[in-house]
Amino acid sequence: MARYRGPKSKIARKFNEPIFGTDKVLERKNYPPGMHGNQRRRKKQSEYAVQLAEKQKAKYTYGILEKQFSNLFKKANAKSGITGEALLQLCETRLDNIVFRLGIAKTRDAARQLVSHRHITVNGEILNIPSYTVKIGDIIGIREKSKSLEVINNSLAASTTKHDWLEWNASSMTGVLNAVPSREQIPENIKEQLIVELYSK
């Protein structure tokens, strides 16, 4: 399965969540997509369907493919502590997500593109692997030649959200991962326990 490149509003309406950011279409049509719109009578979903939908929502939110997500779950399951929280922490510490959280890119898709196109550095070295797991103390920066890019500067100027577990230095245009975020610090509306139950079957 290739990465989803279809209409994002359709996916947001499917889960009734603005998972790709503010969505005017979702605000206007807050019901599932389809020719019958909100006229359709929907059957009560099975337990499996609810769990599967939650996993799909998490995958779309973080832009992760099935095999990658399955591997992340295996890593989370092998860790001590709460598996669901560990899964979200692994998603949050991906390089593309960190670039997004720091405000270098407006969306995770844009962050993934910046990483893939070699605009991002980790500890001074260019790294073009979006799935790279950032470690505590790692310094995430912007390549010197890329600091003048309009798309990056516009995103940084518009960024207002700060995260306690990340530190941003505007003068050097670098960020540091100070800690792995706790579940309370992760704003995504994902019921991770349902994903754990799905994979545990």
N, C-alpha and C positions, 0 to 999 in steps of 0.2 A: 504494500500500500504506500503510495506516495504521500507527501505532506499535503494537507488540505489547502487548496487555493481557490475554493469556490466562494460564494457570497457569505460574508461573515454575519450579516444581519439574520440570515436564515438559521445559522447555528445558534446565535444568541436567542432567537425566538423559540427554538426547539427546547432550550433549557430554561427559558424565561430569566436569563441572567445576562448582564452586559459583560460577558467574559472577554471581549476584545476591547473594552473601554466604552466610553459614552456612545450610545447608539440611539439616534433619533427615530429610526424605524421601529426599534423595540419599544420606545416610549409611546409611539403611535399605535402599534399593533402588538400588544402584550399578550398574544396568544400564539399557539404553534402554527408553523407555516402549512400550506396546503390549500387546495382549491375551495374547500368548504370553510376555511378559516375557523372562527370561533363558533360556527354552527355545529361542528362535528361533535358527536357524543363519543367520548373516549371511555373505554373499558378501564376498570381498575387495574393498575399495573401489578404484575407479580413481584415478589421479593427480588427475584433475579433481575427483572427488568429495571427496577429502581437502582440496584447495585451497579448494573452495567451502565446505566445512564450517568451515574456519579463518576465512574471511571472515565467514560468518554468526555465528560465535562472537564475533568482534570487534565486529560490529554490535550484537549483543544486549548485550554487555558494556558498551559505551559508550552504548547507546540511540540509535544513529544510523540513519537510514533510508538506503535504497540510493542515492538520488541524492546525498544529502549525503556519504555515504561515498565515492562515486565522485569527487565534486568534491575531497574531501580528498586522495584518491590523486593526482589531477592536480596539486594544489599540492605534494604531497610529491615527486612525480616531477620537478617543475620546480626543486626545491631542489638545491643541491650536497650531496654526502655520500651516505649510505646511505638509499635510498628507504624501506625498511621501517621503519627507526628514525625517519625524519622523519614518516612516517604516524602512528606511535604518539605522537610528540611533539605533533602537531597535535590528536590525540584528547585527550591529557592536558591541553593548555592551553585547552581549551574551558571557558567560564565554569562550566557546570554541573558539570564534573568537578573543577574547582578548589574549588568550594564543597563538594563531597563530600570531597575530599582534606584540606581544612582542618578537617573534622569538624563543619561547620555543619549538615550533613544526614547521616543515617545511610546513605542509599542515593543512587545517581545519580538515580533517579526522584524522590525527595524533593527533591534539590537542584534538579532541573529545575523542579519545581513552585514552589519558593521564588523562583527567578529569574523565572519567568513571572508570579507573583503580586506582583512588584515589592517583594520584601523585601530584595533585594541591591543594593548600590551598587558602582560601580567608579570610583575616584578621586573619590569624593564624590557622584557622579551616579547616580540610580536607573537600572538597566539590566535590561530584561526579555527579553533575547535569549540563551537558553541556549547557542547555538552561537558566541557571541562569542569571538574568540581573544584571550585575556589575554596582554599583552605584559610583558616583564621590567620590573619597577619599578611595575607597576600595583598599586594598593591596593584589595583586595576587602574590603568591609565589610557590615555589616547596617544597614538603615535604622533610624533612631532609634526610630521607633514600633514596630519589630519586635523590638527587643532583649529585650523581656520575654516573647516568645512561648515557651510551654512546650516546643514541639517542637524549637526551636533550642537552648534551654538544656539540655534532656535529652540532645540529641545531642552537644553540646560537653562535657558532664559525662562522657559515656560514651566519648568519643574518647581513644584511647591511642596511636594510630599517628602518628608524626611523619615528615615528609619533609624531607630536607636542602635541597631546592630551594624549599621554601616556609617562610615565617616567620609565626608567629601571635602576635599581641599580645592576651592575654586581657583586659587592663584596658580597651583601646579597642575590643575585639572586631573587629579588623581583621587581614587577612593580606596578605602581599606575595609576589609571584612573584620570587624572587631569581635564578633561572636556569631555562633549559629543561632538563627532566630528561634524563639520558643513559639509554640502554637498560637499563643495570644498575640504575637507580633506579626503573624502572617494574615493579611487581610482577606485572602481569598475565601469565598463562601463554598467550601468543599467539605463534604461529610466523609472524611477519610476512613472512618470505621467501616462504612459500607464497602469501600474498595478492598479493605483488608478481608472482610467477610467473603467477598466475591472470589478473591485469589485463594482463600483458605478452603474452598469447596473441593 
